[in-house]
Amino acid sequence: MKKNSILACVLAGALLLSGCSNTAASGSAGKYTAGTYEATAQGYGGSVTVTMTVDADSITDVKAVGENETEGVGSKAIEQLPGAILEAQSCEVDGIAGATFSSDAVLAAAKNCLAQASGTQAEPASVKMAPGTYTGQGTGFRVSEPITVNVTVSENEILDIQVDQVNTSEKPSILQSVVDLMLPRILENQSVAVDAITGATASSNGVKQAITDALTQALEAGGSDASAISAFQTAPAKSTETITLDTDVLVVGMGGSGVAAALSAAENGASVLAIDKAGKYGGTSELTSGPMAINVPSQVEAEIADWPNPVTGETETKPAGADLIDAEALYEDWLAYTTIDGVQTAKPEMIRIMIDESGYTDDWLTQYGFSFDPAIGFAGNSWAAFTPHTGAKALTESFFDSVIGHFEEMGGSYMLETEAYDLIYDEATNQVTGVLARSTADGTEYVINAKAVVLATGGYAGSAEMEETYLSNEYYPLKGAWKQFGMQQNDGKMIQAAIDDGAGTYNISVPPMVHVGGVDGFLSGYEAVPIEGQISSSTGRPAVWSVADIPLNMAISSNTLAVGADGKRFTSETALSMFNPWISGPHFYSIWGNEQIQDLIANGFDEVPYGPSTNYLGYGSSIPAGVPLPETEEILQAAIDAGYVYKADTIAELAEKMGFDPEVLEATVEEYNSYCATGVDEAFGKDAQYLAAVEGGPYYGIVGSSYCYSTCGGLDINTDFQVLLADGETPMGGLYAVGTDSMGVLFSEAKAYVTYGGAAQGWAYTSGRLAGQVVAEAVKE
């Protein structure tokens, strides 16, 4: 059932090695020349460097650094393998399951260090390929369907690379950025060791893996040693150039809020430069559906009698109470939601702006290619996503293309793969006059001078360090690294730069925006089983499921017992797939007994989990209900090996392995089982049909994860979107913030993201449009 690894024939030691150096002591006797050695190999996200110190007969120290390896995945290889190598006194140790690229890089660099120390470095193998076209495959963002690449070669050169962009589940615009930007660099440098495209790391590495697979085939066909692949893994040199640019308005970030701000400023006569570290524009907004808006002006007179159902596409009579939204009722409801113990924790004036201006924003967007279904609201305190756009995500991509086209027609310019990393700030005058930036493609440095800087960088969910620093455990256990179903490049670097220069924050510890609950790891390479007649809502490709997702489905099953890091239940487990996983923080833990496991083997799951989790994660579809799963124990063992499932003979032993207090977890299981016996969940009221006792060893613990789109809190701003100093009153001259960089002004740290669908998107476009108008006027003065 398990497919052979695509790159099994590629030796770990044949990976890219560069920057080798040593500080060896001369005249040492023994296996090694004593000293410190260094080597670099290509990991998943970038270079991985290993530094190894040896004496004459042993390895005395090993360190690894790989800043671009994925947090919680590749970072495990960086953290754990040096210790394993030191303990074994050898590089012949197992890699970290689920982190193949990063593990291979650490081990390859370590082997090179040992080769230097022992004087056994071999000359690179000669390259001779059999000319022709070879097909390789690699795993990108979607584990359900590999990326297929055709590589044409001569005896010693890559001639052409063609990526199959049709038969793939990768997001089209993201894969296109890889094709447009990365492939020419591979051909130019004759190397797969070029950097991944920011914002498309998984797709980039899937393509590089597929190319390596094809090249390995070509080398073998030509009679070359497998290690000759290293000839195509030399990292290109970085630029040392510094370029100075000048503009009136600089927008940092080209997601929904940044593109809106850039377009609006250009529309109002400003000279605008927009930059984004990714290889494409659109950011997180391109991954989501339509924005929330209240009383769209173009719909006010029509008061549309019928509306197209956004799910079925059929015209239906509008629901009762679906007239235009009562803005005042919504305003009062929003204020009530953000009032905690009698204290208003949001900024009412900013909520007012959101409600009063969002409808005008929707009409403004339609001028540039956006289209919407009718505004829909419901009676009482339940509010809909008021203007979901027809076509959902597919339309969003074409919308951004249209907007950028109009932006350029107005004289605006933009630069992708350009990362701002610091502000140019004069503390004496309290004035921001630009940013320092760097090309993520070739390392070119930029000094960008601007009269106004608009931060639209998408929050800080991509930074585990900032999440640990700024998320609070006061109301919920939020501190720690959160998994993302969003854009990893949103690392808050410029939010932190503003804070370092004295900017204040507002509700920066709002719980991250979580719509997906899942599992902490995934197994690739298993058979994808088609679901007849069904199309995946997340990929647009034929829907498939796999037994590899058994741990995912177990983690979010309504039948499970779920606990937080304290070993106690935190919610009714019927909403782990979407609404409630965040309550326990970055992770939750699902506990299963052997009786439940045997039932899965014999009868399968008795439900399809509610919500989007299994559509977006793993193989892209839930395991069908009622399908026996005889592979369950095998899959669980693979997940144990990968580090996100635990197994023990007793609950106490399981607790110790997972880091819980054994007595607490035992008490939790005992209490839960008593509810299962009586059919009444006295703690959280879970429906009796989902109360399945955790009984019989061995017991299993699945590490679940709360996947967030973005953080919600950020910098403090006023009604002109100016960033305020820590005093909460004084604006920082020339600095503005929009979108999720400033969205904390709408929320409360004591509660999750509001229940009004599309609020983040509504704020992104509305704040961007209004800030663009403000800065355009400001730079004219």
N, C-alpha and C positions, 0 to 999 in steps of 0.2 A: 504493500500500500504506500509506503513512504518512498518518494522518488529519490534517486541518487542525487547528491549535491552536484549542482551545475559545474562547480569549479573544483571537483574532487581531484582532478588531475593536475591542478596547479599547486606546486609546492609552496608552503608558507614562506620558505626562505627565498623564493623567487620574487617576492613583492618588491616594490620600489624601495631602494635604500639610497639615501643621500645625506649629505652633511656629516659624514662619518668623521670622527676626530678622537684623539686620545691625549691623555697627559700621563703617559706611561713612564715609570721609573726604569732606568736602564740597569742591566746587569742582574736582573732577578732570575733565580733558578726555580724550576718547577714547571707545572702545566701552563702557567700564564706569565706574562710580563706584567708585574704589578703596576696598577695605575687606574685611571678612570677613563672609560670609553663611552662614546656617544654615537648613536645611529638613528636615522629617521626612516619611517616607512609610511606608506599611504594607508590611512584608515578609512572609516566610513564617511566622515565629514571633512577630513583634511589630514594634515600631517600628524603623525604620532612619533614622539621622540622618547627614546629610552636612554638613560644614563646608567652605566653599570661600573661598579668599582670592584676590583679583584686584588687579592694578594697572590703570592706565588702558587698557591694550591687551591684557592677557593674564591667563590663569589661572596663579597662582604656587604654589598648594597646594590639595590636595583630601584630605580625610580622611572616612572613613565608619565608623560604629559601629552594630552590630546584635547586641547580646548574646544575643538569643534565636534567631538564625538557626542552622540545623543545622550542626554541626561537620563540616567536610570537604565540604559541599555549598554551602549558602548562605554559609558563611563565606568561600568562595572569591571570591564576588562582592564581599563586604566588603573583602577583602584586595587583589583584583586590579583592580577597576574604577576606583578613584581614580587609580591610576597610568596606566591607559589613557586616562582623561579628560584628565589632565595632559599626557600625551604628544601626544594628538590636538588639545589645546586646544579640545575640543568634547565635547558629550554624545552626539554621534552615533557611538557605538561599539557593537560587538556585546556582548550580554550573555554571561554564562558559561553554557555548555551544561549542562543539568541543574539549573540554579538560577534558573529563570525568575522566580519571585516575588521573590527577593532581588535579582536583577539589575534588574528593573523598578523596585523600590523605590529602589535606589541611583541609577539614571538619572533617575527622576522627581524625586527630591529635588535632584539636581545641576542638572537643568533649571530647577527653581524658583529655586535659588541664582543661576543665570545670569540668569534673568528679573528677579530683584530687582536684580542688579548693573547690568543694562542698562536698567532702567526699562520693561520690556515686559510686565509681568504683566497678564494679561487678566482681565476679570471672569468669574466662574464662569458656565458656560452654563446657560440656564434649563431646568428640568425639566418635561417633558410626556410622559407615557407613555400608550399606548393601553390602557385598562382591559381586564383579562382575566387568564388564567392562562398562564404561560410555563414551559416545561421547559428546565432547564439541566443541564449535566453538568460534573463536576470530577474530578480524580484525587486519591484519598485514599492510604491506606497500600498498597492493592493496585493495582498498575498494570494488572492484567488486566481489571478491570471498573470502569467509572466510577461515581461516586456520582451518582444522578439526583435532582433536586429540582424540585418544582413550586411556583412563586411566583405568588401572586395579587396584583395591584396595582390601584390606582385611577390617576387621572391623575398624582398626585404622592406616593403613599404605598404602602408595602408593607403589604398587608392580611393575608397568610397565607403560611406556608412549610410545605410537606410534603415530608419526605425519604422516598424509597423505601427502606425498611429490609428489604425482602424480596429484591429482585433486586440484591443487592450482596454483595461478598466481604469487606466490612469486618467486624471482630469485633463481634458484636451488642452486647455490654455497653459497648464503647468508643464505638460510634456512638450508642448510647442516651444516653450522658452528653452528647454533643454536642446531641442533640435536646432533652434535658431542660433543659440549662443555657444553651447558647449561643443557640439560636433565640429564646427569649423576650427576650434582651438585644438581638439584632438588631432585633426588632420594636419593642421599647421605644425604642431609640436611633435607629431608622431608618437603621442603618449596619452594613455588614459589617466595619467596622474595630474591632469588639470583639475582645478577646484570645481566642486559641485556648484550648481547654480543656486544661489541663495533664494529661498522660497520654493525650491524644487529639489531639495536634497535627496529625498527617497527616490524620486524618478531619475535624477542624475546618476545615482549610484546603481540603480537597476540597469540603466543603459550601459554604464561602464562595466558592470558585471557581465552583461551580455556580449559586449565587445571583446572583453578578455576571454570569454568562453570561445568565441569565434576565432580569435587569434591563436589560442591554444590548439584548436583543431588544425589550423593552417600550419603551425609550427610542427606538430606531430606528423602531419601529412608530408611535410618537407624533410623529415628526418632530424629535426632539431631536438635538443634536450628541452624538457619542460621548463627548466630554469631560464631559457632564452626569453621568456615572456618579460623578464626584467628590462629588456631593451626598449619595451614600449611603456615603461613605468618611471620615466625620469621626469621629475617635476620641473616645469619651466621657471626661469628666473623671474623675479618680481621687479617691477619698475621702481626706480629711485627718484622719479621726477615729482616736483611740486608745482601745481598750477593754481593761479589766483583767478577767481571769477567774481564779477560784480553784478548785483541785481537789486531791484527795489524790494521785491518780496521773495522770500525763500520759503517754500513749503517742504517740510521734512516728512516724508511718508506719502504714498500714493494709493492708499486704500480709499474707502468711501468718503471719509471726512477730508482727507488731503486733496483728493481730486476735486471735490466740491469747493474747497477753499481756493485752490489754484484757479479753477474755472471762473469762480465768482470774482476773484481779484482781477483776473485778466479782463473779464467782462466789464469791469468798472475802471478800466484804463491803466492798470498797473503793469509794470514790467515784472514778469513772474518766472521763476525757475523752480521746478519741482524735482525732488530727488527721492529715490527709494533704493534700499539696499538689495531688494530682490531683483530677479531678472525679468519681472513682469509687473504691471500695475494691477490694481484691484484689491490687493490685500485680503483681509478676512471678509470684507464685504462681498467679494466675488464668490465666496463659499456659502453665502446665506441667502435667504429669501427677502421679500420686500420690506420696506420700512413702515413703521407706524406713523400715521398722520391723522389729524383731527380736522374734520370739516374742510375737505379739499374744495377750494373755491369753485373749480370747474364743475363740481357735482352738486353744489348748493341749490341751484335753481332746478336741476333735473329731479332731485330726490328719487333716484332710480327705483322703479317699482319692482323690477326683476333683476336678478344678478346671476352671473355665471358661477356655478359652484367650482371653486379652485381645485377640488379633488376630481370630480367627475367630468367637469367641463360642460355640463348640461345647464341650461337656463332654468332657474327655479324661482318660485315666489319667495321674496325675501322673508326672513324669519321675523316674528313679532318683535318689535322694539328695534328693528334694524334701520330706522331712519338715521339721519345724520347724528353724529355723536354730540351728546350734551357736554360741551367743553367745561362748563362750570362744575357739573357733577363729577367729571373725571378729575378735575383739579382738586376738588375736595377729597375725593377718594384717594388720590395720590398723596396728598398731605397727611391724611389719616394713616396711610401705610408707613410713612416715614416719621411719624411721631412716636417716640419711644419714651414711656414713663412721663408723658406730658410735655416732652421737649421735642421740638422740631429739629431733626437732624440733617435734613436736606436744605437746599437753598430755594425757598419758594419762588423767588424771582426768576430762577433758572428753569424751574418746572413750568412757570408761566410762559416763558419764552418757547419752550418745547411745545407746549400745547397750542399757543397762539400762532406760531410761525411754521409749524410742521406742514400744515395744509398748503401754504404758499410754496413751501419747498417741493412738495410733490408736483404741483403744477409747473414749477420751474424745471424740475427734472424731465417732465414730459417734452419740453422743448428740445431736449438733447437725446431723445430716443427711448426714454423709460415709458412703460405703459402699465396701467393698473386696473385691477378689478374695482368694482364700486366699494366705497367706504362702508364698512359694516360694523355695527356695534350691538351689544346686547344689553338688555335691561339689568338693573341692579348693579352689583359690584363686579360683575364679570365682563371683561372687555376683550374684544377680538384683536387679531392682527389686522388693523383697520384697512390697509391697502396692500394686500399681497399682490405682487405683479404677475400677470399672466405669463406663463412660460418659466416662472421661477428662475432657477440658476442658469439655465441656458440663455435666457435673455440678458442676464447680468453681464456676461462676457461681452456680448455685442454692444451693450450700453457703454461699457468702459471704453471700447474702441471708438465709439461715436463721440463720447465726451472728449477724449484726448485729441481726436481730429479737430473738433471745434476749438479746443484750447490752443492748438498750434495755429489755427487760422487767425486767432486773436493776437498772435505774437508770442504766446507762451512757449516755453521750452522745458524739456525734462531730461533727466539722466537716470537710467536704471543702473543697478549694480554699483551704487554709490552710497556708502554708509556714513552718515553723520555720527561722530562719536564724541564731540564736545562743543560747547558754546564758546563763542568769542564774547567775553563779558568784561566790561569795565566797572569794577565795583565802586570806584570813586564817583562815577556819574550814574551808576545804576542803569547801564544801557547795554543791551545785547546788540552786537553789530554784525553777527554772522555766525558761521559754524566752521569747524574743522571736519573734513570728511576724507574718506579713503575708498578707492575702487576695490570692490570685492573680487574683481576679475583679475587685475594685474598689479594692485598695490599702489597705484598712483595716488599721491596726496593732493588734497584740494583745500585751499583757503577760500571760502565763499563769503564775501562781504555782502550784507543786506541791511536795508533800513528796517525791515520787519521780518521776523522769523516765526513761522507757524508750525508748531509741533503737532503732528498727526501720525504718530508712530505705532498706534494700535495697542497701547498698554504694555504690561511687563510680564505677561504669562510665560514668555520664553526665557525668563531668568529665574532659576531656582534660588539664586542668592537673594534677589529682591523679594521673592515670595517669602523666603525665610525671614527677611528683615522687616517687611512692611505689612504682611498679613498678620493678624492678631488672633490669639486664642481666647480673647475676652468673652466672646459670645459662642463661638464654635471653634473646634480645633483646626484652624486653617493653615497654620505654619507648615512649610515644607514644599517640596517640588511637586507641582501638579502636572498630570498628563494633559496634553493639548490635542484637541481636534480643531486645529486652527493653524495659524502661521507661526512657525517656530522662530522666525526672525524678529518677532515682536518682543524684544528683550529689555525694553525700558531704558536703554542706554542714555537716551536724551532726557528722559524724565529724571534719571539719576543725575545727569549733568546739571539740570536746572536746580535740583535740590542742593547739590554741592555748591551752587552759586548763591544759595539763600532762598530759593523758591519754597513756598509753603505747599502743603498737600491738603486735600479735603476728602475725608472718608476713604483714604487710600486702602483701608482694610475691608472694604466691601467684599463679601464672598465672591470668588470668581464666577463667571457666567457659565454654568454647567447645564447642558441639555442631554448629555450622554454619560451613562454609567457603563463600565466595561470591566476588563480584566487587565492585569499589569503586564502581560506579555502575550505573544502569539506564536503559533507553530506554522511554519511555511512548508511547502513541498508535499502536502497531502492532496489526495484526489478531491477535485471539485465536482460535486454532484449537481447536474442541472435540475432546475425546478420547471417542469413542463409548462409552457405558456406564460411564464412570469418574467417580467423585466425588472431589473434592480432599480429601485427609485434613486439610489445614490450614484450609480454608474451609467445607467441607460443601456447596459449590456444584459444579455440573458442572465437571470438570477441563478446563483449556485449556492450550495451549502457544503459544509465539510465536517467530518468528525473532529477535525483539529479545533473546532470551536466549542467542543464539549465544556472546557473550563469557562469559557465566556458565558455560555448559556447557564451553567451552574451558578456563576457569580451573581447573575441578575435574576435568577429564578424566583418566582413568588413563593415557592415551596422551601426556600432556604432559611436558615437562621443567619442573620448578618449582625456583626458586631463592629464597633469602632476600635481604635487603638487601645482603649481601656478595657477591652474584653466584654463590654456591655452592649446590649441592643440600643439602637438610636432611632429606629423608625419601623413602621410596618414595612415588611420586605416586598410589598407589591409594587413599589415605585422605584426600585433600585436602578432600573434601566434608563430612567429619564429625570424624574423630578427630585428625588430625595438622596441620591448618593453623597452629595456635597456636605450633608449635615455632619458626616463623620470626618470631613476634611479630605485631603488628597487621596486617602485609601479607605476602603472598608474590607471586611473579611467575612467570607461566607463559609459556614461550617456544615459539613455533611458527615453522616454516619454510613457505615457499610450497608445497612439495610436499604438506604436510599440509593446507594451505588448499584446494588444488585437489582433494584427496581429499574434503574436506567438501562442496565444491560438487557433486561428482559423486556421492558415495555417502552423505554425511551421517555422523553419529557412529556408531561401531560398538558403543556401549554406552549404557545408561542409568546415569548416575552413582549410586553407592551413597549412601544416607544421606538426610537431610532437607533438604539445601540447596535443591534445586530445588522442593521442596514449599512452602517458606516464603518463598523469595526470588523476585523477578521475577514472572513470570506464573503461578507456582504449580505447574508440572509440568515434568518434563524433556522436552526435545525427543526424540521417539521415535527409536529407533535405526533406521538404514537409510533415512532419509528424505533425499533429496538436498536441498541447501541452496544454490541458485543465488544467493541474496541475501547470501551470506557477506561478500563484499568491501564491499558497500554498508553492511551493518550494522557492520562493523569500522570503516569510515570515520566513521560516526555516533558510534561509541564513542570514536574518536580525537578527534573534535570536542568530545566531552563530557569528555575529559581522563583516561580510565582505560584507554585502549589506546594503544600506541605502535607506529610502523612505521618501518623503516629498510632500506636496501639491504644493509647488512652487519651482522654481529653486533657489531662494534666500534662502529658508529654507533648501533645500538640501545642498547648499553650506555651510551653517552654521554647519550643522550636520557633514559634511565631512572635515571641517576645511579650506575651501576656502574663499576667499574674495567674498561675494555675487555679488558685482558689476562686478567683473572680470568674474565669471562664467556666469552671465547673458549676458554679452557682447559676450562671446565666443559662447554661444548657439545661440544668435541672429545672429551673423555673419555666423555661420555654417548653420543655417536654411536658410539664404539668398542664400548660395551656393546651397542648396538643391532645392530652388525655381528656380534658373537659370540653374541648371545642370552643373555649372562650379565651381570647387573648386579652387579658386584663391590663396589659401595659400599653398596647398600641392599637387594639381593636382589629387585628387582621382577620379577614374572612376565614371561617373555619375550614373551608375547602382547601386552603393553602397551608394549614397547620400540619406539617409532617415532622414527626419526632426525629431527633438526631440520636440514633441508637446503633449500637454494635460496632466494634472495632474491626478493621482499622478505621480511623477517622481522618478526614481530609479538610484542609483549610485552603481556600482559594483567595489570593490577594486581588481584590477588586480595586478599580481606579475610577475616580471622578474626572472625566475628560472635559476640559473647559475650552470654550472658544477664545475667551480673553479675560483679563482682569477688568474690573469695573471702576475702581477708585483711581485717583491720580492727583494731578496738580490742582491747586486752588485757582479759580478764575473769577472775574467779575462779569457783568452783563455785556461788556465789550470783548469778552474772551481773552482779556489780558491776564497773564500769569501774575499772581500776587506773591509778594514776599511772605516770609513766615509770620509776619504780623497780621496777615489776613486783610490788609487794607492797601498797602502801597504796591502799585503795579511795577513790575520789572519792565523798564523801557524796552520797547521793540520786541517783546516776546509774547506769543499767544499760544493757546492750546485748544484743540478741538477733539471730537470723538472720544474714544475710550481713554485718551490721555487726560481727560478732564471730566469724565462722566460721573465721578463721585459726587458732584454737586447735586445730582438728581436722586441720590439714594441714601441708604442708612447702613452703617456698619453692623447693625444688629439684625439685619434681615437680608435675604437674598435679592438678587436682581428682580425687579418688579414683575408682576404677572401679566402685564400688558404686552402682548406679542409685538415684536418689532421695535421695541423702545430703543435699543442700542443702535439699530440702523437709522431710526428716525432722528436720533440725536447726532449721529455721524453726519448725515446730509444736511440737517438743519444748522448745526453749529458750524459746519464748514461753509455753507452758503453765507451765513451772517458774518462770520469772521472775515471771509474774503471781502465783503463790502467794507467792513471796518478798516482793515489794513490798507485797502486801496485808497481810502480817504486819508488815512494817517500818513502815508508816504508822500502824499501831495503837499503836505504842510511844510 
